[in-house]
Each structure stands twice: as structure tokens, then as C-alpha cells.
Amino acid sequence: MSPPLPNLETFPPLRDWQRKALVRYLRKRSPDFMAVATPGAGKTTFALRIAAELLCDGTVEAVTVVCPTEHLKTQWANAAARVGIQLDSAFRNSDVHSARDFHGAVLTYAQVGMAPAVHRRRTMTRPTFVILDEIHHAGDSRTWGDGVKQAFDEAERRLMLTGTPFRSDDNPIPFVEYERGDDGLQRSRSDSVYGYSDALRDGVVRPVIFLAYSGETRWRTSAGDELAARLGEPMTKDLIAQAWRTALDHRGDWMPQVMRAADARLSKLREHGMTDAGGLVIASDQQTARAYAKLLETITGEKTVVVLSDDQGASARIAEFAVSEQRWLVAVRMVSEGVDIPRLAVGVYATSASTPLYFAQAIGRFVRARRQGETATVFVPSVPHLLGLASEMEVQRDHILGAPKDPDGLDDALLERAQRAEDAAGELEKRFEALSATAELDQVIYDGASFGTGARTGTPEEEEYLGLPGLLTPDQVAVLLSKRQSEQIAARKRAAATASADAVPAPREPVATMSAAERRVALRRRLNALVAAHHHRTNLPHGKIHAELRRLCGGPPSAQATIEQLEERIATIQTL
């Protein structure tokens, strides 16, 4: 006997973007529809409402959901059950048919790729609505993409969902439409788009403040040479990667210092309105994840939850952490995408994996808003590539086929390998030995703007940023960061003036001038002030103003920009 149909009258109310997308879907009457929505916006609820509509009007008789991981299968089945749609999350390829107790099943892309013919027969048995969650994963391998295409090309309807409709390669995504632009490149086309900036404006997601930490690093190469470099300074790709890995080594001082700062920020949030706020450390591999957990237990005196994708009971630990008041969770990949833990508000990005896709999905774990004013804080290494991604949180990307690779960016293949190496430290660690690393707060990034600090760990300046109020609107965050930076620079000038007045000038000594680092801080401050003034005149978001300046002047985000680039943008915005 088939289960009863869902009751549309008792379905949870939809957000504005979900209602508009639903109307667009019902009007389109096409087999395929692609919805792009930022993590935390409510893609699951939107998809289940469409499923309910199609089941109730008889368009389909079955529902199949395909998602990236086993844990998400359970999450989808639970969400569907709450609205009266019964999905079998325990379905195996050997079962051939779904039990009649269910409206359908939840599968993984790997599961479909192993037996596409099984799922093709299931799809053709009854008119089926297929939900392809995080559809970009269907391009992870040729087997997965071909399997999804074979299994579901006869489905009555298909809904593609993603928060990140782009990949780091040219593998086309099944059922996604591509349009050729004037530049000759093919770009993915979406039927509904709800980006991070839209969700931030509507209060659906939290504003994210990035605290970027620099520091001195030392390591020994395989040839026995000892090298030293400051994290975040201009270097070759190999040196950046090795300094980055050295900073993330649990035996140095960088990670303990950053973790103490992150835990202090978590305590501040708990003291000021977010009483159950939780933290997540994203590690590169399993061995390092366990080491990070021990560090956190030493710092906090509390048990830290560790989640590894091949551990039995990992899904249960995630679910327990989501409803508990435990402070910290350490994971490798399992919590980087799709997993719903709304109380996560502080993150430590302690992995060398940083493709735009991975970074966006990882940061998406912290943005889901539960009430007005909640903010998120993510601690990152001061690495140019990461600073650029943090500065472009609001940029909406498409999947582009045939795009030239960025010669200045880090090697995507290397980063993809680092992302997947859960049970190995990676090839880099075979080539060098980390010796030491220290941490200091380098800059704060918010809404495309960089607020330079140059503050060492434990200084009053760092404590001011760690002590930001826990409940702030996006505009309040921008105003407060600008105000604090202005106060800090004014205090430095007063201190310098006092020191100069007290000093006895030496004969024929040159007049002191700003260092390059100090000039960049001052120019960023000037640029941010001009952007804020332009925002008040035009009501355009800060991030869009910074993006337009980059379009006009060229160059990277202000967090990475040179003195000359900052000066050019300051001159340009004064003419807008």
C-alpha cells in the first residue's frame, strides 16, 4: 500500500525567493529546472515543496533524491518525512525496487554510478521526479556523470540544486544547459538564482567576518636546507604551499595560537546572545584532525568531537553535535558540504584545499541564520589565494567550459589532491619537514573590504576584533569595523607623535617614513572609507562597489592589492 500524499495546506511557509522560484518552475513546465541558491538559503525545502506539488497533482508517482554523501541521505529523508514525503535512505542497488511504504528513495552519486541500469529501470517503472542535490558533483568523474545521465534521462521531471554551480575542471554537468557567450565560452544557465548577497540582504544568512593570520614559518627541505618565510608575503607557488603547510602543522605555534583566538571568539558569541554557538575546524587529513582535537581539548578543557568520513557512526556524531552545546567539532571533508548544523558560528579553515568550490562549500557551513543579528567568524591563513576567495564571498559564479586556467593562481590539481587526501598528509609533506611557525593577526576581511591591522596575537587590537558583539546586522558590522580601524590608526599616530616629541633628534638623520606595510594599511582604510561614502550615496552594497572598481582598474581584491592598485582605485572612486 502506498503512503498517503503530503498535505500542501500544512507545508511550512516559503521564503520570498522560494515562492518566486516555485512560480517560475510551475510556469516553465519543462523536464529540467536548475536552482542556484547560497548555502543556508533553503534549497531542500524548495525542492520538497515541488515534490509535494507534483505528487499531489499526479504529475509523478515517485521521487528520487541523489546527493553527495551517505550522511546527506539521512538528512534528506528526515527533512522529507517532516513534510509527509517518505523516502528510503537505506535503499541499496540490490533492492531493485523501492518498497511501497515509501514515495521513493535517496541515493548517492557513487551509488548511481555503480548501477545506472538499476536506477533507470526504477525511473521508468513509475513517473519519477528526480532531485539532483549539489549537481556539480555529477561531474566529479566520467562514471558518475554518465551514470546519472543514463539513469535519469527518462525521468518525468528533474530538478538540479546547487549552491556552487561551478567546477575546477571542464567536465560538463549532466542535464545542465550551457550557453555560449560573446567570448566563445560556454557558461551554465540557471533558471533561478539566489546568491549570498541577496540572502544577506534578506537576513537569511549571516554576515561572515574573516580573520586572516600571518606569521613566521620555518621548514627543512628534502635536501636538508632550512627555509624561512612570512606567511602571506609574495612568494612562488611552491614556497606559498610549503609555508602554508608549515603553519598548519599541529606541532608548531601557529595552530595553537589561532585556536586560542578562535575559542575566545566563540566564548564572546556565547556571552552575547548565541548561547549554544559552536565551532568547526576543517582539517586536511585524518591524522591532523585527531591532533587538532587534542590541541582543542588542551585549550578548552572540554571533549572535542572528531568526525571522519570512513568512521562508523560519523553521521550519528554529527547529529548529536548539532543539537548539543559542545564547543568544537573537527572534521575533514564530511562537514564541508550540505551538512546542516545551524549553530556553527566560528570556523578555523585549517586545510590546504582551496578551490573556489571547496572554499565556498566549507564557508557555507557557518552562514545559516537562525535569528536577526547573528554573525559568523572564520579564521584563515593569510594566503593570497584564500584572501581573494574571502574577498569575493558575494560573487556569483557559473560553470565555464574551456576557460583558460589562471596562471597566477595556485595549482588546482594540487589543491584537489589535498582535498581528497584524507588518509595521507599529501605529497608536499614528503618534500619538507615543518620546523616552527608563529601566528599574528594580519587583516580582517568583510564585504569585499580589507581592514589591515598588523597586530600580533594577544595585542589589544586583536582582542578588539575577537570581542566584536555577537549580534550585529551586516551594516553594523561594516560601520563598526571601519570605526575600530580608524580609532586604531589614530591611536598609533598619537603614540608616534608622542614618541617623536620625547625623542632627541640625531643630527643628519633622515626623516622617518611609512613602511610599505603601513602605506597599504592606510590606503586600504582610505579606500574603505570612500567605498562606505559611495554606499551611503547610492545604496549599493560595499562588495559590489569593490567589484566594480576591480573591473575598472583591474587587479585582485583589496586584501591582495598592491600600493599602486589601491592608489588607482582611490583615484577612480573619487570620479564615480
Sequence and secondary structure as in RCSB ss.txt:
>XXXX:A:sequence
MSPPLPNLETFPPLRDWQRKALVRYLRKRSPDFMAVATPGAGKTTFALRIAAELLCDGTVEAVTVVCPTEHLKTQ
WANAAARVGIQLDSAFRNSDVHSARDFHGAVLTYAQVGMAPAVHRRRTMTRPTFVILDEIHHAGDSRTWGDGVKQ
AFDEAERRLMLTGTPFRSDDNPIPFVEYERGDDGLQRSRSDSVYGYSDALRDGVVRPVIFLAYSGETRWRTSAGD
ELAARLGEPMTKDLIAQAWRTALDHRGDWMPQVMRAADARLSKLREHGMTDAGGLVIASDQQTARAYAKLLETIT
GEKTVVVLSDDQGASARIAEFAVSEQRWLVAVRMVSEGVDIPRLAVGVYATSASTPLYFAQAIGRFVRARRQGET
ATVFVPSVPHLLGLASEMEVQRDHILGAPKDPDGLDDALLERAQRAEDAAGELEKRFEALSATAELDQVIYDGAS
FGTGARTGTPEEEEYLGLPGLLTPDQVAVLLSKRQSEQIAARKRAAATASADAVPAPREPVATMSAAERRVALRR
RLNALVAAHHHRTNLPHGKIHAELRRLCGGPPSAQATIEQLEERIATIQTL
>XXXX:A:secstr
       GGGS    HHHHHHHHHHHHH  SEEEEEE TTS HHHHHHHHHHHHHHTTS SEEEEEESSHHHHHH
HHHHHHHTT  EETT  GGG S  TTSSEEEEEHHHHHH HHHHHHHHHHS EEEEETTGGGGGSSHHHHHHHHH
HHTT SEEEEEES    SS    TT EEEE TTS EEEE SEEE HHHHHHTTSB  EEEEEEEEEEEEEETTS 
EEEEEETSS  HHHHHHHHHHHH TTSSHHHHHHHHHHHHHHHHHHTT TT EEEEEESSHHHHHHHHHHHHHHH
SS  EEE TTSTTHHHHHHHHHHS   EEEESSTTSSS   TTEEEEEEE S   HHHHHHHHGGG B SSTTB 
EEEEEE  HHHHHHHHTTT     EET    TTS  HHHHHHHHH TTS  SHHHHEEEEEE  EEEEEEETTEE
EE   BTTSHHHHHHHT  SB  HHHHHHHHHHHHHHHHHHHHHHHHHHHHHS   TT       HHHHHHHHHH
HHHHHHHHHHHHH   HHHHHHHHHHHH SS TTT  HHHHHHHHHHHTT 
